[in-house]
Amino acid sequence: MPAWTAPRTWVAGNTLTAAQLNVDVRDNTLHIYEAFQAWTSFTPTLGGTGAALGNGTLVCNYMQFNKTVHARYILLGGSTTNLSSDRLTLTLPVTARDPGNYRVPVGIGHVNDAGVTSYHVVPIIDHNTDTANDRIFFTYGGTTLANVTDSTPIAGFTTNDTLSATITYEAA
């Protein structure tokens, strides 16, 4: 991918050359075009008291354009995966900007309890209680899947169950 080069400031009387057009227009256009195609893999840390990936699979990708970060998480449970944490978290690929002392919803998520039911969840960056400012946690307002912001965990997450999320946030 061509590197981004700050375009020059033109003044009256400058002579435009092919080399300048190639750097200022062609290369910068290619940089923008390729930046929107490239997803980078990352391995977040699964957090929360007792939470363990075990023999599950975690596939995550992100792209960053300037200060906008898009990331997607897919966790496929295995027989030894344990998400029964009172505060299940996943780290971010890039540190988020801290907008102050409050919780910020950053996307949409889904938990599929294979063969049983599924739940929508909301990934949140919690600047109020997470001073590390580098992870998301999940919440929802239903009655069956636990609200993982309190002391009741996701129970029974096992083989072929999935947790997925797509988030967008501002980098620091």
Secondary structure, 3 states (H helix, E strand, C coil): CCCCCCCCCCCCCCCCCHHHHHHHHHHHHHHHHHHCCCCEECCCCEECCCCECCCCEEEEEEEEECCEEEEEEEEECCCCCECCCCCCEEECCCCECCCCCCEEECEEEEEEECCCEEEEEEEEEECCCCCCCCEEEEECCCCCCCCCCCCCCCCCCCCCCEEEEEEEEEEC
